[in-house]
Amino acid sequence: MDLFDLTGDVAVVTGAQGKLGPIWVEALLDAGASVLALDRPGIAVGAEFKRLAARFGPQRLTSASADACRRAELETALEQCRQTIGPPTILVNNAGIDAPPAADGKGYRLEEIPFETNLRILEVNAAGLFLVTQVFAGAMARAGRGTVINIGSLYASVSPDARLYDHIPSDPPFLKPPAYGASKAAVVNLTKYLSAHLAPYGVRVNTLSPGGVLGGQDPEFKRKFCERVPLGRMATAEDLRGPLLFLASRASAYVTGINLMVDGGFTVW
Ligand SMILES: NC(=O)c1ccc[n+]([C@@H]2O[C@H](COP(=O)([O-])OP(=O)(O)OC[C@H]3O[C@@H](n4cnc5c(N)ncnc54)[C@H](O)[C@@H]3O)[C@@H](O)[C@H]2O)c1
């Protein structure tokens, strides 16, 4: 189990106050790392963060604000990381924009999807992820050691199946934004690019692509989704911890540039 031990590591997790953020943060803390939980300015720390802060204390867990698309804010967060818990050795690029059904109460026909909607998703999920990596993995490269885990998605590999959503009242029918999967496919390719360029500096870069994670989805969606999954269920927090720790630790010392699918087999058929 020493292979998975992260004692002495310093991890930065973006999008840390969202649904999956606290799962990554807790897994890293449990494995021994100290963690900087980053999120956008204006996003308050959530109940999960407070629970973990009470359990691990300020020497192990701290929070900061930075927009993934603003370099100056990221540089400030890097400095804050250095001064509070130390220089970063692990980066989890988890921040992202998805668009679940009725997120904005509006539906669009394919030909009506606003240019700006697509652009913003690509900006945050792909260009922002690259910018965050420039800042934090740049620091790791200068120190000669680090690992980056980019959170992808099953939709990096396949198109969303609109039938999973066709029971949801919406006129026009709900469409997952095309830019979401496109941005995640971009993450898979950026991972390969970054892994090649950062390998000489001792920094590994991999994608972890979750399938659908069990949350507040409606029962009909869950039923239809699970029918599509060879393992017959949605992912739980427990399903995500092991793959993250594998990529974050020495257990994956000879692994770089891959896309680790954690989707119960969703994408095999
Ligand atoms: N939940 C799932 O089922 C699932 C499945 C596959 C992949 N993913 C991916 O996992 C990641 C986390 O998903 P989630 O479900 O927790 O989403 P979420 O919406 O709950 O959390 C996303 C977080 O990213 C932050 N964020 C958004 N824009 C930002 C910006 N410009 N700068 C900094 N932070 C920003 C948000 O404030 C939020 O805290 C995303 O990349 C998502 O695409 C999620």
Ligand as a Chemical Component Dictionary entry (heavy atoms), coordinates in Angstrom:
data_LIG
# 
_chem_comp.id                   LIG 
_chem_comp.type                 NON-POLYMER 
_chem_comp.pdbx_formal_charge   0 
_chem_comp.three_letter_code    LIG 
# 
loop_
_chem_comp_atom.comp_id 
_chem_comp_atom.atom_id 
_chem_comp_atom.alt_atom_id 
_chem_comp_atom.type_symbol 
_chem_comp_atom.charge 
_chem_comp_atom.model_Cartn_x 
_chem_comp_atom.model_Cartn_y 
_chem_comp_atom.model_Cartn_z 
_chem_comp_atom.pdbx_ordinal 
LIG N1  N1  N 0  -20.896 14.507 -12.169 1  
LIG C1  C1  C 0  -20.708 13.625 -13.153 2  
LIG O1  O1  O 0  -21.489 12.674 -13.323 3  
LIG C2  C2  C 0  -19.502 13.754 -14.076 4  
LIG C3  C3  C 0  -19.282 12.739 -15.018 5  
LIG C4  C4  C 0  -18.185 12.835 -15.855 6  
LIG C5  C5  C 0  -17.328 13.914 -15.773 7  
LIG N2  N2  N 1  -17.577 14.895 -14.866 8  
LIG C6  C6  C 0  -16.626 16.017 -14.796 9  
LIG O2  O2  O 0  -16.179 16.141 -13.461 10 
LIG C7  C7  C 0  -15.889 17.493 -13.175 11 
LIG C8  C8  C 0  -16.673 17.913 -11.935 12 
LIG O3  O3  O 0  -18.052 17.723 -12.196 13 
LIG P1  P1  P 0  -19.170 18.063 -11.129 14 
LIG O4  O4  O 0  -20.299 17.146 -11.405 15 
LIG O5  O5  O -1 -18.577 18.134 -9.788  16 
LIG O6  O6  O 0  -19.599 19.531 -11.636 17 
LIG P2  P2  P 0  -20.041 20.765 -10.752 18 
LIG O7  O7  O 0  -20.735 21.707 -11.692 19 
LIG O8  O8  O 0  -20.767 20.328 -9.529  20 
LIG O9  O9  O 0  -18.654 21.403 -10.300 21 
LIG C9  C9  C 0  -17.829 22.083 -11.206 22 
LIG C10 C10 C 0  -16.993 23.079 -10.426 23 
LIG O10 O10 O 0  -16.182 23.805 -11.346 24 
LIG C11 C11 C 0  -16.183 25.164 -10.968 25 
LIG N3  N3  N 0  -15.924 26.036 -12.099 26 
LIG C12 C12 C 0  -16.720 26.259 -13.167 27 
LIG N4  N4  N 0  -16.199 27.196 -13.958 28 
LIG C13 C13 C 0  -15.022 27.579 -13.388 29 
LIG C14 C14 C 0  -14.035 28.526 -13.723 30 
LIG N5  N5  N 0  -14.150 29.313 -14.818 31 
LIG N6  N6  N 0  -12.968 28.644 -12.917 32 
LIG C15 C15 C 0  -12.831 27.886 -11.803 33 
LIG N7  N7  N 0  -13.758 26.973 -11.418 34 
LIG C16 C16 C 0  -14.841 26.843 -12.209 35 
LIG C17 C17 C 0  -17.577 25.406 -10.410 36 
LIG O11 O11 O 0  -17.629 26.560 -9.572  37 
LIG C18 C18 C 0  -17.856 24.105 -9.679  38 
LIG O12 O12 O 0  -17.487 24.158 -8.310  39 
LIG C19 C19 C 0  -16.239 18.304 -14.409 40 
LIG O13 O13 O 0  -15.080 18.514 -15.180 41 
LIG C20 C20 C 0  -17.200 17.387 -15.141 42 
LIG O14 O14 O 0  -17.230 17.637 -16.517 43 
LIG C21 C21 C 0  -18.641 14.847 -14.014 44 
# 
loop_
_chem_comp_bond.comp_id 
_chem_comp_bond.atom_id_1 
_chem_comp_bond.atom_id_2 
_chem_comp_bond.value_order 
_chem_comp_bond.pdbx_ordinal 
LIG N1  C1  SING 1  
LIG C1  O1  DOUB 2  
LIG C1  C2  SING 3  
LIG C2  C3  SING 4  
LIG C2  C21 DOUB 5  
LIG C3  C4  DOUB 6  
LIG C4  C5  SING 7  
LIG C5  N2  DOUB 8  
LIG N2  C6  SING 9  
LIG N2  C21 SING 10 
LIG C6  O2  SING 11 
LIG C6  C20 SING 12 
LIG O2  C7  SING 13 
LIG C7  C8  SING 14 
LIG C7  C19 SING 15 
LIG C8  O3  SING 16 
LIG O3  P1  SING 17 
LIG P1  O4  DOUB 18 
LIG P1  O5  SING 19 
LIG P1  O6  SING 20 
LIG O6  P2  SING 21 
LIG P2  O7  DOUB 22 
LIG P2  O8  SING 23 
LIG P2  O9  SING 24 
LIG O9  C9  SING 25 
LIG C9  C10 SING 26 
LIG C10 O10 SING 27 
LIG C10 C18 SING 28 
LIG O10 C11 SING 29 
LIG C11 N3  SING 30 
LIG C11 C17 SING 31 
LIG N3  C12 SING 32 
LIG N3  C16 SING 33 
LIG C12 N4  DOUB 34 
LIG N4  C13 SING 35 
LIG C13 C14 SING 36 
LIG C13 C16 DOUB 37 
LIG C14 N5  SING 38 
LIG C14 N6  DOUB 39 
LIG N6  C15 SING 40 
LIG C15 N7  DOUB 41 
LIG N7  C16 SING 42 
LIG C17 O11 SING 43 
LIG C17 C18 SING 44 
LIG C18 O12 SING 45 
LIG C19 O13 SING 46 
LIG C19 C20 SING 47 
LIG C20 O14 SING 48 
# 
